[in-house]
Amino acid sequence: MPAAFKDYYATLGVPKTATEAEIRKAFRKLARQHHPDVAQAKDKAAAEAKFKEINEAQEVLTDPEKRRKYDELGPDWERLQHAPPPPRRRSSGVGQREEAQAREFHFEGTGFSDFFEQFFGGGASRTYGFPPGAGGSARGSGRQRGADIEGDILVTLEEAMHGTERPLRLQTIDPETGKEETHAFTVRIPAGASDGRRIRVPGQGAPGYGGGEAGDLFLRIRLAAHPDFRALGSDLYFDAELAPWEAVLGTELVVPGLSGALKVRIPPGTQNGQQLRLRGAGLPKGKSGERGDLYVVAGVAVPTVIDAEERVLWERLRDRSAFRPRA
């Protein structure tokens, strides 16, 4: 059964003509409202669900290829489900190519909706087949190990910072009986888990045949977008908007951090785009106990509306200053 269509534009409250900048701005506003860490205790479950929804929406709508596909198909995406999939072939041990018997699987608890997983695959195959050599004759081939399955799991920066455990459910099809089986288990996300890292869960892949052991499940970490930070490896980046006089004269800011608020000194003459480094305020670097850095990226913002008195002051500064940026 195809999953229910998700209107990502409605989720973020933006029109279909919205620019990428407008989409990111809408995401940040909603993400600050619904981030689980800022929600009241009684609202945390609802906030977490909403946070995942808006994360999924912004991921699709800020990715040009995903957005193009989403806009082209829209609510009519179900026709994809009726198109026969191309044959999946695997090489056997003797070099023969046999058609795999494709089976669907379904995740619960990864942080992605059924619609996202079915429409985009979540970066993973939506089917699995019998191992090499099994093919259509699996029933007569004796003991066979189940195939491995890959999927994505959405992890917040806070979870990557401290580590967490995530309950998952995986529905597969028994190759012998054809019946649906549901496996419930817990996956440990280690502190310092980076985007793209694969976590192996032994024995939680496709069922084996003829008494063969089950395959493994490989979950690929997908770091959720954060309203304040961008993650690059173990380093974090925070965009700090400065008034022109703050950049010229210097100031002190309090910026958010994953372990609490941090003070950063903005030196006089700070340039637009200049990065100020806070050592050890990023994400953990695996098991070493070390942490990456937090970079505060300065952005000089100018007022778009000024009154008559302010205009006089700006004009006086223009006439008085010897600064010539294009000289």
C-alpha positions in Angstrom: 0.0 0.0 0.0 1.4 3.4 -1.0 1.9 5.8 1.9 -0.2 8.9 2.3 1.1 11.9 0.3 3.0 14.6 2.3 2.5 18.2 1.4 5.9 19.6 2.3 5.1 23.1 1.3 2.1 23.1 3.7 4.4 21.6 6.4 6.7 24.6 6.2 3.9 27.1 5.5 5.5 28.4 2.2 4.2 28.7 -1.3 5.4 26.4 -4.1 7.2 29.4 -5.6 9.3 29.8 -2.4 13.0 30.3 -2.9 15.6 28.1 -1.1 16.4 31.0 1.2 12.7 31.4 2.1 12.4 27.7 2.7 15.4 27.7 5.0 14.1 30.7 6.9 10.7 29.0 7.4 12.4 25.9 8.6 14.6 27.7 11.1 11.5 29.5 12.6 9.5 26.3 12.9 12.5 24.3 14.2 13.1 26.7 17.0 9.4 26.4 18.0 9.3 22.6 17.9 12.8 21.5 18.8 12.4 18.8 21.5 14.9 20.4 23.8 12.9 23.6 24.1 9.4 22.0 24.4 7.7 21.5 27.7 8.0 18.0 29.1 4.3 17.1 28.3 4.8 18.3 24.7 8.1 16.7 24.0 6.6 13.7 22.0 4.5 16.0 19.8 7.4 18.4 19.4 9.7 15.6 18.4 7.2 14.3 15.8 6.8 17.9 14.4 10.5 18.5 14.3 11.0 15.3 12.2 8.2 16.4 9.8 9.8 19.8 9.2 13.2 18.3 8.9 12.0 16.0 6.2 10.2 18.8 4.4 13.3 21.1 4.3 15.5 18.2 3.2 13.3 17.6 0.1 12.6 21.2 -0.7 16.2 22.4 -0.4 17.6 19.6 -2.5 17.2 20.6 -6.2 16.9 17.1 -7.5 14.5 15.9 -4.8 12.4 19.0 -5.2 12.2 18.6 -9.0 11.0 15.0 -8.6 8.5 15.9 -5.9 7.1 18.9 -7.9 6.8 16.8 -11.1 4.9 13.9 -9.5 3.1 15.5 -6.5 0.0 13.7 -5.3 0.1 11.5 -8.5 3.2 9.8 -7.1 1.3 6.6 -6.6 1.8 5.7 -10.2 5.4 4.9 -9.4 4.2 2.1 -7.2 2.4 0.5 -10.2 5.4 0.6 -12.5 7.2 -2.8 -12.6 10.7 -2.5 -11.1 13.7 -3.4 -13.2 15.1 -6.9 -12.8 17.6 -7.1 -9.9 20.4 -9.4 -10.7 23.3 -10.6 -8.6 26.4 -12.5 -9.6 26.7 -16.0 -8.3 29.9 -17.7 -7.2 30.4 -19.1 -10.7 29.8 -15.9 -12.5 26.2 -16.6 -13.4 23.6 -13.8 -13.1 20.3 -14.9 -11.6 17.2 -12.8 -11.0 16.6 -12.0 -7.3 13.2 -12.4 -5.7 12.6 -8.8 -4.6 10.8 -8.3 -1.3 9.6 -5.0 0.2 10.5 -4.0 3.7 9.3 -1.3 6.0 10.9 0.7 8.9 9.3 2.3 11.9 11.3 4.6 14.2 14.0 5.9 11.8 12.6 9.4 11.8 11.5 9.3 8.2 7.9 9.0 7.1 6.7 6.1 4.9 6.1 8.6 2.1 9.7 9.8 2.2 11.1 6.2 2.3 8.8 5.0 -0.6 9.2 8.2 -2.7 12.9 8.8 -2.3 14.0 5.5 -0.8 15.6 7.4 2.1 18.9 6.8 0.3 18.3 3.0 0.6 16.9 0.3 -1.5 13.2 -0.4 -0.8 13.7 -4.1 -1.7 16.0 -6.9 -0.8 16.7 -10.1 -2.6 18.1 -13.5 -1.8 21.9 -13.8 -1.7 24.0 -14.6 -4.8 23.1 -17.9 -6.2 19.6 -18.1 -4.7 17.5 -16.4 -7.3 14.2 -18.0 -8.3 15.4 -21.5 -7.2 16.0 -20.5 -3.6 13.5 -23.1 -2.4 15.6 -25.9 -3.8 19.0 -24.5 -2.9 19.0 -25.5 0.8 20.3 -23.4 3.5 20.7 -19.7 2.5 21.7 -16.7 4.5 19.3 -13.8 4.3 20.3 -10.6 2.4 21.6 -7.5 4.1 19.3 -4.4 4.2 20.3 -0.8 4.2 18.3 2.1 5.5 18.7 5.7 6.8 18.1 6.9 10.4 17.6 10.5 11.3 19.7 11.7 14.2 19.6 15.1 15.9 22.9 16.9 16.7 22.0 16.6 20.4 21.7 12.8 19.9 25.0 12.7 18.0 26.6 14.8 20.8 25.6 12.5 23.7 24.7 9.2 22.0 21.3 7.6 22.3 19.3 4.4 21.9 16.5 4.2 19.4 13.7 1.6 19.3 13.1 0.3 15.8 10.6 -2.0 14.1 11.4 -3.7 10.8 8.8 -5.5 8.8 10.1 -8.1 6.3 8.6 -11.1 4.3 9.6 -14.6 5.3 11.0 -16.2 2.1 9.6 -19.6 2.9 6.1 -18.8 4.0 5.5 -15.5 2.3 4.2 -14.1 5.6 5.0 -10.7 7.0 7.3 -10.7 10.0 7.9 -7.8 12.4 11.2 -7.5 14.4 11.4 -5.0 17.2 14.9 -4.1 18.5 17.0 -1.2 19.9 19.8 0.4 18.0 22.5 2.3 19.9 23.7 5.5 18.3 27.2 6.2 19.7 28.3 9.7 20.7 30.1 11.3 17.8 28.1 9.5 15.1 28.8 11.5 12.0 26.7 12.1 8.9 27.0 9.2 6.5 28.4 6.7 9.1 27.0 3.2 8.8 25.9 1.3 11.9 25.8 -2.5 11.6 23.0 -4.3 13.4 23.8 -8.0 13.2 21.0 -10.5 12.4 18.3 -7.8 11.8 18.3 -8.0 8.0 16.3 -10.2 5.7 15.3 -13.7 7.0 17.3 -16.7 5.9 16.0 -19.7 4.0 16.1 -23.3 5.0 17.5 -22.6 8.4 20.0 -20.0 7.2 20.9 -17.1 9.4 19.3 -13.7 8.9 21.3 -11.0 7.1 22.4 -7.8 8.8 20.9 -4.4 8.9 23.0 -1.4 8.0 21.7 2.0 9.1 23.2 5.1 7.6 23.3 8.2 9.9 21.6 11.3 8.5 22.1 14.3 10.8 19.0 16.3 11.1 19.1 20.0 10.1 19.4 22.2 13.2 17.9 25.7 13.5 21.2 27.2 14.7 24.1 25.0 13.5 25.5 23.4 10.4 27.6 20.3 10.9 30.7 19.5 8.9 32.3 16.4 10.3 32.8 17.0 14.0 32.8 20.8 13.5 29.8 23.1 13.9 29.1 26.4 12.2 26.9 29.2 13.6 25.9 32.2 11.6 26.1 35.4 13.7 24.5 38.5 12.3 26.3 41.8 13.4 25.2 45.4 13.1 27.7 47.5 11.2 28.9 49.2 14.3 29.4 45.9 16.1 31.7 44.7 13.3 33.6 48.0 13.3 33.9 48.6 17.0 33.8 45.0 18.2 31.4 43.5 20.8 30.7 40.4 22.8 28.0 37.9 21.9 26.4 35.0 23.7 25.9 32.1 21.2 24.2 28.8 21.6 26.3 25.6 22.1 25.3 22.0 22.3 26.6 21.9 25.9 25.3 25.4 26.9 25.6 29.0 25.9 29.1 30.4 25.0 30.6 33.8 25.0 32.6 35.0 22.0 34.4 38.2 21.6 34.0 39.9 18.2 37.2 41.9 17.6 37.1 45.4 16.1 37.2 45.4 12.3 35.6 42.0 11.9 34.9 41.3 8.2 31.8 39.8 6.7 32.3 36.0 6.5 35.1 36.0 9.0 35.2 32.8 11.2 35.9 32.9 14.9 36.9 29.6 16.3 35.8 28.2 19.7 38.0 25.1 20.3 36.4 22.0 21.6 32.8 23.2 21.3 31.8 20.9 18.4 30.8 17.3 18.2 32.7 14.4 19.7 35.4 12.8 17.5 34.5 9.1 17.8 35.9 7.3 20.9 38.9 9.6 21.4 37.0 11.9 23.8 38.1 14.9 21.8 35.6 17.3 20.3 35.6 19.3 17.1 35.3 23.1 17.1 32.5 25.6 16.8 33.0 28.3 14.2 31.1 31.6 14.6 30.7 33.0 11.1 30.2 36.8 11.1 27.6 38.3 8.8 27.2 42.0 8.7 23.6 43.0 8.4 22.4 46.5 7.4 19.1 48.1 8.3 16.6 48.2 5.5 14.4 50.9 7.0 15.8 54.1 8.7 14.2 57.3 9.8 15.2 60.9 8.9 17.5 61.4 11.8 19.3 58.1 11.2 19.7 59.0 7.5 21.5 62.2 8.6 23.8 60.3 10.8 24.7 57.8 8.0 25.3 60.6 5.6 27.5 62.4 8.1 29.5 59.1 8.6 29.8 58.8 4.8 31.2 62.3 4.4 33.5 62.0 7.4 34.9 58.5 6.9 38.1 57.9 4.9 37.2 54.3 4.3 37.1 53.4 0.6 36.3 49.7 0.0 36.9 49.9 -3.7 40.0 52.0 -3.7 
